[in-house]
């Protein structure tokens, strides 16, 4: 089986790297030659257009920054759909809108293919080691077909139900992670302003009921000062905007999410949309006049768990 991978960005190049490391026959495509070069150096084939990639592959994976970019890659004159072969599976691993993934999947089906939305969760450091979690929305037959690839790409693989369900759940988890990040920035900035030692603060949170995955990862790069979590403010705004749209359609009057949207819009205005998302804490640093840093914390998070073959997570019924 030949797998095509389109989109070698922050997450995509790590996911594609897991496939390459595990001997999958791979064809890659990205507009940035610097992201493609390491794959070429390792013997991976490339394609001059999305259409050329699709013509060579049995499975095509996309991992792109926005629904609009994915639509362009799929539907352009030299896009993936122009080269789609009957029987080819599309795995959409971007964080995207469920309605858009269903629309594009319909175009894939018109060409004799099938589709699954397969967003990932757990951070770039776990994508790099094949230990990230993956949601998969599709019919069971398609899930069984892509499961061998998913267990290379990730550790915990959850079949979420029909096409689009994975994207809904992924957006929800990103909303929760963002809410946790905002709460952490408020907590750390308040402790800094109150004169509490921040290394002690980190450990107090870590061993308490206030602990979380976000704290154990993002608080460390916040305190280091690098704020390099491989995720940017514009992507946060995309994700919590998608969650807001889901809530609006469902008639749920959210209270917290609109406040977070405004906070990140303010951060984007002040520091730029491509600033690291953890630098939302700079709003407090600048407004209060404190530095939320401490010695002894890493500049980036590295997954130190060994790579293991993934498995399906069985839902309790």
FIDRENVEX-948833 format. One record per residue (C-alpha): residue in one letter; chain; x, y, z. Coordinates in nm, 3 decimals. Example, Ala and Ser with C-alpha at 12.3 -4.5 7.8 and 13.67 -1.06 7.14 Angstrom:
! FIDRENVEX-948833
+------+-----+---------+---------+---------+
: type : mol :    east :   north :      up :
+------+-----+---------+---------+---------+
:    a :   A :   1.230 :  -0.450 :   0.780 :
:    s :   A :   1.367 :  -0.106 :   0.714 :
+------+-----+---------+---------+---------+
END
This chain:
! FIDRENVEX-948833
+------+-----+---------+---------+---------+
: type : mol :    east :   north :      up :
+------+-----+---------+---------+---------+
:    x :   A :   0.000 :   0.000 :   0.000 :
:    x :   A :   0.123 :   0.347 :  -0.092 :
:    x :   A :   0.026 :   0.636 :   0.133 :
:    x :   A :   0.026 :   0.999 :   0.027 :
:    x :   A :   0.071 :   1.268 :   0.289 :
:    x :   A :  -0.019 :   1.631 :   0.215 :
:    x :   A :   0.075 :   1.896 :   0.471 :
:    x :   A :   0.408 :   1.871 :   0.655 :
:    x :   A :   0.350 :   2.146 :   0.909 :
:    x :   A :   0.391 :   2.141 :   1.287 :
:    x :   A :   0.192 :   1.820 :   1.330 :
:    x :   A :   0.195 :   1.678 :   0.978 :
:    x :   A :   0.570 :   1.630 :   0.943 :
:    x :   A :   0.575 :   1.440 :   1.273 :
:    x :   A :   0.289 :   1.213 :   1.170 :
:    x :   A :   0.446 :   1.152 :   0.831 :
:    x :   A :   0.773 :   1.082 :   1.009 :
:    x :   A :   0.608 :   0.801 :   1.205 :
:    x :   A :   0.493 :   0.640 :   0.880 :
:    x :   A :   0.840 :   0.673 :   0.730 :
:    x :   A :   1.008 :   0.537 :   1.044 :
:    x :   A :   0.783 :   0.232 :   1.033 :
:    x :   A :   0.852 :   0.144 :   0.671 :
:    x :   A :   0.534 :   0.268 :   0.505 :
:    x :   A :   0.567 :   0.338 :   0.131 :
:    x :   A :   0.521 :   0.714 :   0.136 :
:    x :   A :   0.471 :   1.002 :  -0.109 :
:    x :   A :   0.471 :   1.352 :   0.041 :
:    x :   A :   0.362 :   1.698 :  -0.071 :
:    x :   A :   0.408 :   2.042 :   0.088 :
:    x :   A :   0.460 :   2.392 :  -0.048 :
:    x :   A :   0.761 :   2.449 :   0.177 :
:    x :   A :   1.070 :   2.276 :   0.032 :
:    x :   A :   1.245 :   2.289 :   0.370 :
:    x :   A :   0.982 :   2.060 :   0.523 :
:    x :   A :   0.999 :   1.821 :   0.229 :
:    x :   A :   1.379 :   1.795 :   0.219 :
:    x :   A :   1.427 :   1.562 :   0.520 :
:    x :   A :   1.182 :   1.316 :   0.367 :
:    x :   A :   1.359 :   1.327 :   0.031 :
:    x :   A :   1.691 :   1.272 :   0.208 :
:    x :   A :   1.539 :   0.964 :   0.372 :
:    x :   A :   1.433 :   0.824 :   0.034 :
:    x :   A :   1.068 :   0.932 :   0.027 :
:    x :   A :   0.910 :   1.020 :  -0.306 :
:    x :   A :   0.749 :   1.358 :  -0.364 :
:    x :   A :   0.478 :   1.483 :  -0.597 :
:    x :   A :   0.476 :   1.803 :  -0.802 :
:    x :   A :   0.104 :   1.853 :  -0.742 :
:    x :   A :  -0.175 :   1.707 :  -0.526 :
:    x :   A :  -0.317 :   1.544 :  -0.839 :
:    x :   A :   0.011 :   1.365 :  -0.908 :
:    x :   A :   0.020 :   1.241 :  -0.550 :
:    x :   A :  -0.335 :   1.104 :  -0.563 :
:    x :   A :  -0.262 :   0.921 :  -0.887 :
:    x :   A :   0.008 :   0.717 :  -0.707 :
:    x :   A :  -0.162 :   0.635 :  -0.377 :
:    x :   A :  -0.406 :   0.391 :  -0.220 :
:    x :   A :  -0.459 :   0.612 :   0.086 :
:    x :   A :  -0.427 :   0.992 :   0.097 :
:    x :   A :  -0.378 :   1.178 :   0.427 :
:    x :   A :  -0.427 :   1.552 :   0.458 :
:    x :   A :  -0.309 :   1.754 :   0.759 :
:    x :   A :  -0.364 :   2.121 :   0.678 :
:    x :   A :  -0.413 :   2.446 :   0.871 :
:    x :   A :  -0.775 :   2.527 :   0.783 :
:    x :   A :  -1.087 :   2.395 :   0.610 :
:    x :   A :  -1.040 :   2.651 :   0.331 :
:    x :   A :  -0.687 :   2.533 :   0.257 :
:    x :   A :  -0.798 :   2.170 :   0.257 :
:    x :   A :  -1.081 :   2.250 :   0.016 :
:    x :   A :  -0.834 :   2.418 :  -0.218 :
:    x :   A :  -0.594 :   2.123 :  -0.208 :
:    x :   A :  -0.880 :   1.884 :  -0.278 :
:    x :   A :  -1.074 :   2.078 :  -0.543 :
:    x :   A :  -0.818 :   2.278 :  -0.743 :
:    x :   A :  -0.768 :   2.190 :  -1.108 :
:    x :   A :  -0.451 :   2.002 :  -1.010 :
:    x :   A :  -0.595 :   1.903 :  -0.673 :
:    x :   A :  -0.630 :   1.564 :  -0.514 :
:    x :   A :  -0.975 :   1.494 :  -0.654 :
:    x :   A :  -0.849 :   1.544 :  -1.009 :
:    x :   A :  -0.625 :   1.242 :  -0.965 :
:    x :   A :  -0.850 :   1.032 :  -0.739 :
:    x :   A :  -0.866 :   0.662 :  -0.814 :
:    x :   A :  -1.159 :   0.433 :  -0.726 :
:    x :   A :  -1.097 :   0.255 :  -0.397 :
:    x :   A :  -0.863 :   0.520 :  -0.256 :
:    x :   A :  -0.927 :   0.621 :   0.106 :
:    x :   A :  -0.904 :   0.983 :   0.224 :
:    x :   A :  -0.791 :   1.032 :   0.584 :
:    x :   A :  -0.848 :   1.392 :   0.693 :
:    x :   A :  -0.622 :   1.450 :   0.995 :
:    x :   A :  -0.669 :   1.827 :   1.015 :
:    x :   A :  -0.879 :   1.988 :   1.286 :
:    x :   A :  -1.170 :   2.095 :   1.073 :
:    x :   A :  -1.543 :   2.159 :   1.041 :
:    x :   A :  -1.755 :   1.844 :   1.032 :
:    x :   A :  -1.986 :   1.981 :   0.762 :
:    x :   A :  -1.692 :   2.057 :   0.536 :
:    x :   A :  -1.536 :   1.715 :   0.585 :
:    x :   A :  -1.868 :   1.553 :   0.495 :
:    x :   A :  -1.899 :   1.770 :   0.184 :
:    x :   A :  -1.551 :   1.680 :   0.061 :
:    x :   A :  -1.606 :   1.315 :   0.151 :
:    x :   A :  -1.910 :   1.319 :  -0.076 :
:    x :   A :  -1.686 :   1.425 :  -0.365 :
:    x :   A :  -1.447 :   1.144 :  -0.278 :
:    x :   A :  -1.738 :   0.898 :  -0.278 :
:    x :   A :  -1.847 :   1.024 :  -0.620 :
:    x :   A :  -1.508 :   0.907 :  -0.745 :
:    x :   A :  -1.539 :   0.564 :  -0.588 :
:    x :   A :  -1.341 :   0.636 :  -0.272 :
:    x :   A :  -1.416 :   0.640 :   0.099 :
:    x :   A :  -1.325 :   0.880 :   0.378 :
:    x :   A :  -1.252 :   0.909 :   0.748 :
:    x :   A :  -1.189 :   1.218 :   0.958 :
:    x :   A :  -0.897 :   1.131 :   1.187 :
:    x :   A :  -0.788 :   1.433 :   1.395 :
:    x :   A :  -0.519 :   1.386 :   1.660 :
:    x :   A :  -0.487 :   1.505 :   2.019 :
:    x :   A :  -0.203 :   1.511 :   2.269 :
:    x :   A :   0.052 :   1.760 :   2.142 :
:    x :   A :   0.325 :   1.770 :   1.879 :
:    x :   A :   0.571 :   1.596 :   2.110 :
:    x :   A :   0.352 :   1.284 :   2.114 :
:    x :   A :   0.286 :   1.306 :   1.740 :
:    x :   A :   0.661 :   1.281 :   1.693 :
:    x :   A :   0.683 :   0.947 :   1.875 :
:    x :   A :   0.367 :   0.783 :   1.744 :
:    x :   A :   0.210 :   0.806 :   2.090 :
:    x :   A :  -0.058 :   1.063 :   2.012 :
:    x :   A :  -0.430 :   0.989 :   2.043 :
:    x :   A :  -0.646 :   0.967 :   1.730 :
:    x :   A :  -1.021 :   0.997 :   1.677 :
:    x :   A :  -1.167 :   0.831 :   1.366 :
:    x :   A :  -1.508 :   0.910 :   1.222 :
:    x :   A :  -1.625 :   0.676 :   0.948 :
:    x :   A :  -1.820 :   0.358 :   0.884 :
:    x :   A :  -1.682 :   0.046 :   1.047 :
:    x :   A :  -1.554 :  -0.105 :   0.723 :
:    x :   A :  -1.345 :   0.203 :   0.648 :
:    x :   A :  -1.223 :   0.211 :   1.008 :
:    x :   A :  -1.100 :  -0.148 :   0.983 :
:    x :   A :  -0.920 :  -0.060 :   0.663 :
:    x :   A :  -0.733 :   0.240 :   0.806 :
:    x :   A :  -0.674 :   0.097 :   1.156 :
:    x :   A :  -0.332 :  -0.051 :   1.067 :
:    x :   A :  -0.212 :   0.297 :   0.969 :
:    x :   A :  -0.376 :   0.461 :   1.269 :
:    x :   A :  -0.197 :   0.226 :   1.508 :
:    x :   A :   0.134 :   0.335 :   1.356 :
:    x :   A :   0.044 :   0.702 :   1.380 :
:    x :   A :  -0.096 :   0.691 :   1.733 :
:    x :   A :  -0.128 :   0.494 :   2.055 :
:    x :   A :  -0.497 :   0.529 :   2.151 :
:    x :   A :  -0.734 :   0.507 :   1.854 :
:    x :   A :  -1.104 :   0.579 :   1.912 :
:    x :   A :  -1.372 :   0.498 :   1.655 :
:    x :   A :  -1.608 :   0.787 :   1.727 :
:    x :   A :  -1.894 :   0.692 :   1.497 :
:    x :   A :  -1.998 :   0.822 :   1.157 :
:    x :   A :  -1.800 :   1.058 :   0.936 :
:    x :   A :  -1.769 :   1.400 :   1.097 :
:    x :   A :  -1.810 :   1.282 :   1.456 :
:    x :   A :  -1.435 :   1.279 :   1.514 :
:    x :   A :  -1.406 :   1.642 :   1.406 :
:    x :   A :  -1.682 :   1.748 :   1.646 :
:    x :   A :  -1.513 :   1.572 :   1.937 :
:    x :   A :  -1.169 :   1.703 :   1.844 :
:    x :   A :  -1.290 :   2.063 :   1.843 :
:    x :   A :  -1.448 :   2.003 :   2.183 :
:    x :   A :  -1.122 :   1.871 :   2.329 :
:    x :   A :  -0.932 :   2.171 :   2.191 :
:    x :   A :  -1.186 :   2.400 :   2.355 :
:    x :   A :  -1.121 :   2.225 :   2.688 :
:    x :   A :  -0.744 :   2.250 :   2.643 :
:    x :   A :  -0.775 :   2.622 :   2.566 :
:    x :   A :  -0.993 :   2.682 :   2.871 :
:    x :   A :  -0.731 :   2.507 :   3.082 :
:    x :   A :  -0.452 :   2.715 :   2.925 :
:    x :   A :  -0.637 :   3.040 :   3.000 :
:    x :   A :  -0.695 :   2.932 :   3.361 :
:    x :   A :  -0.326 :   2.839 :   3.397 :
:    x :   A :  -0.209 :   3.174 :   3.264 :
:    x :   A :  -0.433 :   3.352 :   3.512 :
:    x :   A :  -0.310 :   3.133 :   3.799 :
:    x :   A :   0.060 :   3.170 :   3.718 :
:    x :   A :   0.036 :   3.544 :   3.658 :
:    x :   A :  -0.152 :   3.593 :   3.986 :
:    x :   A :   0.104 :   3.392 :   4.181 :
:    x :   A :   0.387 :   3.591 :   4.021 :
:    x :   A :   0.219 :   3.920 :   4.112 :
:    x :   A :   0.156 :   3.794 :   4.467 :
:    x :   A :   0.524 :   3.712 :   4.509 :
:    x :   A :   0.487 :   3.334 :   4.525 :
:    x :   A :   0.781 :   3.128 :   4.393 :
:    x :   A :   0.680 :   2.999 :   4.052 :
:    x :   A :   0.875 :   2.672 :   4.063 :
:    x :   A :   0.694 :   2.593 :   4.388 :
:    x :   A :   0.368 :   2.701 :   4.225 :
:    x :   A :   0.426 :   2.457 :   3.940 :
:    x :   A :   0.474 :   2.167 :   4.181 :
:    x :   A :   0.177 :   2.272 :   4.395 :
:    x :   A :  -0.048 :   2.253 :   4.090 :
:    x :   A :   0.110 :   1.930 :   3.968 :
:    x :   A :   0.038 :   1.735 :   4.288 :
:    x :   A :  -0.307 :   1.885 :   4.343 :
:    x :   A :  -0.661 :   1.857 :   4.216 :
:    x :   A :  -0.577 :   2.150 :   3.987 :
:    x :   A :  -0.335 :   1.941 :   3.781 :
:    x :   A :  -0.388 :   1.860 :   3.414 :
:    x :   A :  -0.214 :   1.747 :   3.097 :
:    x :   A :  -0.199 :   2.109 :   2.984 :
:    x :   A :  -0.030 :   2.213 :   3.307 :
:    x :   A :   0.230 :   1.938 :   3.292 :
:    x :   A :   0.323 :   2.035 :   2.938 :
:    x :   A :   0.243 :   2.397 :   2.859 :
:    x :   A :   0.318 :   2.543 :   3.202 :
:    x :   A :   0.675 :   2.420 :   3.163 :
:    x :   A :   0.743 :   2.609 :   2.840 :
:    x :   A :   0.559 :   2.912 :   2.977 :
:    x :   A :   0.789 :   2.918 :   3.281 :
:    x :   A :   1.094 :   2.858 :   3.061 :
:    x :   A :   0.999 :   3.165 :   2.861 :
:    x :   A :   1.019 :   2.997 :   2.519 :
:    x :   A :   0.639 :   2.944 :   2.508 :
:    x :   A :   0.717 :   2.704 :   2.221 :
:    x :   A :   0.433 :   2.453 :   2.223 :
:    x :   A :   0.427 :   2.423 :   1.841 :
:    x :   A :   0.080 :   2.578 :   1.826 :
:    x :   A :  -0.008 :   2.934 :   1.728 :
:    x :   A :  -0.273 :   3.188 :   1.821 :
:    x :   A :  -0.447 :   3.172 :   1.483 :
:    x :   A :  -0.497 :   2.797 :   1.523 :
:    x :   A :  -0.650 :   2.846 :   1.868 :
:    x :   A :  -0.890 :   3.101 :   1.725 :
:    x :   A :  -0.984 :   2.861 :   1.446 :
:    x :   A :  -1.054 :   2.577 :   1.690 :
:    x :   A :  -1.253 :   2.767 :   1.950 :
:    x :   A :  -1.437 :   2.940 :   1.666 :
:    x :   A :  -1.539 :   2.600 :   1.532 :
:    x :   A :  -1.654 :   2.498 :   1.880 :
:    x :   A :  -1.858 :   2.817 :   1.908 :
:    x :   A :  -2.026 :   2.734 :   1.576 :
:    x :   A :  -2.119 :   2.386 :   1.704 :
:    x :   A :  -2.269 :   2.535 :   2.020 :
:    x :   A :  -2.457 :   2.800 :   1.823 :
:    x :   A :  -2.610 :   2.538 :   1.596 :
:    x :   A :  -2.707 :   2.328 :   1.898 :
:    x :   A :  -2.862 :   2.627 :   2.075 :
:    x :   A :  -2.621 :   2.621 :   2.370 :
:    x :   A :  -2.555 :   2.973 :   2.509 :
:    x :   A :  -2.187 :   2.941 :   2.596 :
:    x :   A :  -2.048 :   3.176 :   2.857 :
:    x :   A :  -1.675 :   3.098 :   2.876 :
:    x :   A :  -1.587 :   3.045 :   2.510 :
:    x :   A :  -1.682 :   3.396 :   2.389 :
:    x :   A :  -1.456 :   3.541 :   2.658 :
:    x :   A :  -1.169 :   3.318 :   2.542 :
:    x :   A :  -1.224 :   3.422 :   2.181 :
:    x :   A :  -1.192 :   3.786 :   2.280 :
:    x :   A :  -0.877 :   3.715 :   2.485 :
:    x :   A :  -0.705 :   3.541 :   2.193 :
:    x :   A :  -0.820 :   3.807 :   1.948 :
:    x :   A :  -0.659 :   4.063 :   2.175 :
:    x :   A :  -0.340 :   3.856 :   2.189 :
:    x :   A :  -0.340 :   3.827 :   1.808 :
:    x :   A :  -0.374 :   4.204 :   1.777 :
:    x :   A :  -0.091 :   4.267 :   2.023 :
:    x :   A :   0.156 :   3.997 :   1.927 :
:    x :   A :   0.050 :   3.861 :   1.588 :
:    x :   A :  -0.159 :   3.565 :   1.480 :
:    x :   A :   0.149 :   3.345 :   1.432 :
:    x :   A :   0.276 :   3.396 :   1.786 :
:    x :   A :   0.291 :   3.084 :   2.003 :
:    x :   A :  -0.046 :   3.031 :   2.171 :
:    x :   A :   0.112 :   3.010 :   2.517 :
:    x :   A :   0.218 :   3.372 :   2.480 :
:    x :   A :  -0.140 :   3.469 :   2.555 :
:    x :   A :   0.013 :   3.503 :   2.903 :
:    x :   A :   0.203 :   3.809 :   2.779 :
:    x :   A :  -0.123 :   4.002 :   2.814 :
:    x :   A :  -0.090 :   3.965 :   3.193 :
:    x :   A :   0.286 :   4.016 :   3.191 :
:    x :   A :   0.251 :   4.343 :   3.001 :
:    x :   A :  -0.058 :   4.472 :   3.183 :
:    x :   A :   0.053 :   4.381 :   3.536 :
:    x :   A :   0.427 :   4.428 :   3.492 :
:    x :   A :   0.540 :   4.081 :   3.597 :
:    x :   A :   0.755 :   3.815 :   3.432 :
:    x :   A :   0.605 :   3.468 :   3.455 :
:    x :   A :   0.926 :   3.268 :   3.424 :
:    x :   A :   1.137 :   3.044 :   3.646 :
:    x :   A :   1.468 :   2.857 :   3.605 :
:    x :   A :   1.490 :   2.484 :   3.550 :
:    x :   A :   1.211 :   2.431 :   3.299 :
:    x :   A :   1.260 :   2.303 :   2.941 :
:    x :   A :   1.228 :   2.516 :   2.628 :
:    x :   A :   1.025 :   2.248 :   2.455 :
:    x :   A :   0.839 :   1.933 :   2.554 :
:    x :   A :   0.981 :   1.598 :   2.450 :
:    x :   A :   0.788 :   1.272 :   2.478 :
:    x :   A :   1.011 :   1.036 :   2.675 :
:    x :   A :   0.776 :   0.738 :   2.657 :
:    x :   A :   0.884 :   0.456 :   2.423 :
:    x :   A :   0.701 :   0.422 :   2.094 :
:    x :   A :   0.451 :   0.136 :   2.107 :
:    x :   A :   0.206 :   0.002 :   1.853 :
:    x :   A :  -0.134 :   0.158 :   1.904 :
:    x :   A :  -0.466 :  -0.011 :   1.965 :
:    x :   A :  -0.836 :   0.066 :   1.942 :
:    x :   A :  -0.999 :   0.215 :   2.250 :
:    x :   A :  -1.316 :   0.020 :   2.326 :
:    x :   A :  -1.609 :   0.235 :   2.433 :
:    x :   A :  -1.798 :   0.112 :   2.739 :
:    x :   A :  -2.165 :   0.039 :   2.666 :
+------+-----+---------+---------+---------+
END
